[in-house]
Amino acid sequence: MKSLPQPTDAGLLRDLDQLAQPRTSHPWARLNAISPYYTMFPLSFPLQVLRGARPDWVLDPFCGRGTTNYAARVLGFPTVGVDVNPIAAAIAQAKLVSATAEGVANRCRAILASGEPRDVPEGAFWQACFHPRTLQDICRLREALAGAEAEEDVLLRALVLGVLHGPRNKGLPSYLSNQMPRTYATKPDAAVRFWRRKGLEPVYVNVLDVIERRARYLLAHLPAKVPGHIRLADSRALAPEDFAMRFRYVITSPPYFGMKTYVSDHWLRNWFLGGPPHVDYASDPQLGRSSLPAFIEGLREVWTRVSQVCEPGALLVVRFGAIPSYEVDPVEVLRASLRGTPWKERRLSDAGSASNGRRQADQFQFVRSRAALEVDLYASLEEA
Ligand SMILES: C[S@@+](CC[C@H](N)C(=O)[O-])C[C@H]1O[C@@H](n2cnc3c(N)ncnc32)[C@H](O)[C@@H]1O
């Protein structure tokens, strides 16, 4: 392969050790935190897998918020991510583009100065969630950023997703909504009941100020761009002709069996991306929704399809676990899904070790009644 990019920034190279630490808040890691997303793995995990590897194409067929893709960018490796969830794809796309904070703020300013939004949702939830003027501005951005492709627009869209809802703080506001969690959006009726009970009225939040502050923080240190893209698609239907490149590394984490509310738990972010102004459970096109045999079959389909776009000897690293409410053995499920595919298991390790960061399952509100196992499985693609 000809001249693949390498990390050229001396500062970034010097800081890789710190950056590969779990839970780092290092400046180079900031863009990775542009918006919360369920069950992301820490940046340290793909960084540790790829560090020292020879530069080549990196794929994540369940890319979520694009952590693998951002790690690839940090190291100068070209990369592709695929996710079926529009929220994940919109966040992950922002990990591969570059723009200045000033450029993003100017774009935001121009959109907010444009005419009235065509569509402003009405009803008890919307009145109580956002101040009317803040909601108007959010709707202007929603309409202007639908189908965003320009780099500043892609970043601005992900920035809005990140600040759309969250807790109210004492000083300058960080989020646009009335009091809400930042990781998931409360369902409308429950949110309204909560705000009424607590007497919480929405206050005016200046959208441009919030975006500008956040952009200055997140975009201060961006690694050089690498070739690649994020694809909004179902990985069970990937085809070799979809890709001009062949992949050397696949680092991924499928949904754990039973995890099926990625879109409905992010319903407000989904609305911002053009979805309906209510919770739409039917729009969760997730692998985790099906029965266990169908889930395993779906995973097997993905591993098979992925093998067809990889080069011989490619490395597949899968972080996988179980959520406590489902009594399944994740190792058995994962091994069953790999059976009959060209991937050969090489190594299995516990993902909960200090070097890999905390477990994804811990990010749920569930009380863990038993130690849910989370593992990293390494496999290689057998030479044909
Ligand atoms: C555990 S999360 C991955 C999180 C990711 N590692 C990160 O750091 O953000 C699993 C992802 O798989 C996606 N997914 C589920 N079924 C899919 C399918 N059939 N094709 C592509 N993506 C799918 C979900 O939308 C979710 O974003």
PDBQT file of the ligand as one rigid body, heavy atoms in Angstrom, charges set to zero:
ROOT
HETATM    1  C1  LIG A 401     -21.402  -1.578  22.012  1.00  0.00    +0.000 C 
HETATM    2  S1  LIG A 401     -21.840  -0.356  20.842  1.00  0.00    +0.000 S 
HETATM    3  C2  LIG A 401     -20.282   0.112  20.140  1.00  0.00    +0.000 C 
HETATM    4  C3  LIG A 401     -19.653   1.252  20.877  1.00  0.00    +0.000 C 
HETATM    5  C4  LIG A 401     -18.303   1.682  20.331  1.00  0.00    +0.000 C 
HETATM    6  N1  LIG A 401     -17.279   0.687  20.592  1.00  0.00    +0.000 N 
HETATM    7  C5  LIG A 401     -17.898   3.009  20.939  1.00  0.00    +0.000 C 
HETATM    8  O1  LIG A 401     -16.850   3.122  21.565  1.00  0.00    +0.000 OA
HETATM    9  O2  LIG A 401     -18.690   3.950  20.822  1.00  0.00    +0.000 OA
HETATM   10  C6  LIG A 401     -22.569  -1.334  19.582  1.00  0.00    +0.000 C 
HETATM   11  C7  LIG A 401     -23.017  -0.551  18.358  1.00  0.00    +0.000 C 
HETATM   12  O3  LIG A 401     -23.473  -1.490  17.385  1.00  0.00    +0.000 OA
HETATM   13  C8  LIG A 401     -24.477  -0.836  16.626  1.00  0.00    +0.000 C 
HETATM   14  N2  LIG A 401     -25.235  -1.864  15.879  1.00  0.00    +0.000 N 
HETATM   15  C9  LIG A 401     -26.174  -2.725  16.331  1.00  0.00    +0.000 A 
HETATM   16  N3  LIG A 401     -26.618  -3.526  15.348  1.00  0.00    +0.000 NA
HETATM   17  C10 LIG A 401     -25.926  -3.163  14.236  1.00  0.00    +0.000 A 
HETATM   18  C11 LIG A 401     -25.912  -3.626  12.891  1.00  0.00    +0.000 A 
HETATM   19  N4  LIG A 401     -26.712  -4.606  12.502  1.00  0.00    +0.000 N 
HETATM   20  N5  LIG A 401     -25.059  -3.039  11.999  1.00  0.00    +0.000 NA
HETATM   21  C12 LIG A 401     -24.247  -2.008  12.388  1.00  0.00    +0.000 A 
HETATM   22  N6  LIG A 401     -24.224  -1.530  13.664  1.00  0.00    +0.000 NA
HETATM   23  C13 LIG A 401     -25.042  -2.096  14.562  1.00  0.00    +0.000 A 
HETATM   24  C14 LIG A 401     -25.271  -0.064  17.663  1.00  0.00    +0.000 C 
HETATM   25  O4  LIG A 401     -26.008   0.979  17.062  1.00  0.00    +0.000 OA
HETATM   26  C15 LIG A 401     -24.159   0.413  18.593  1.00  0.00    +0.000 C 
HETATM   27  O5  LIG A 401     -23.748   1.709  18.233  1.00  0.00    +0.000 OA
ENDROOT
TORSDOF 0
